[in-house]
Amino acid sequence: MEFTRLGRTGLRVSRIGLGCMSFGEAAAGMHRWTLDEDAAAPFFRQAV
């Protein structure tokens, strides 16, 4: 895994990152705008 510094924070992060805040089950108490597994799959396929 290749790492880089995050701006001027000094924090080391991987160059590949995928935020997952938008994915989950809206019916399970998550935000109503979350994407379920079927809707999220294309994003994960593209990222991989």
Beta strands, then each sheet from edge to edge (+ up, - down):
strand 1: 3-5
strand 2: 12-14
sheet 1: 1+ 2-
end
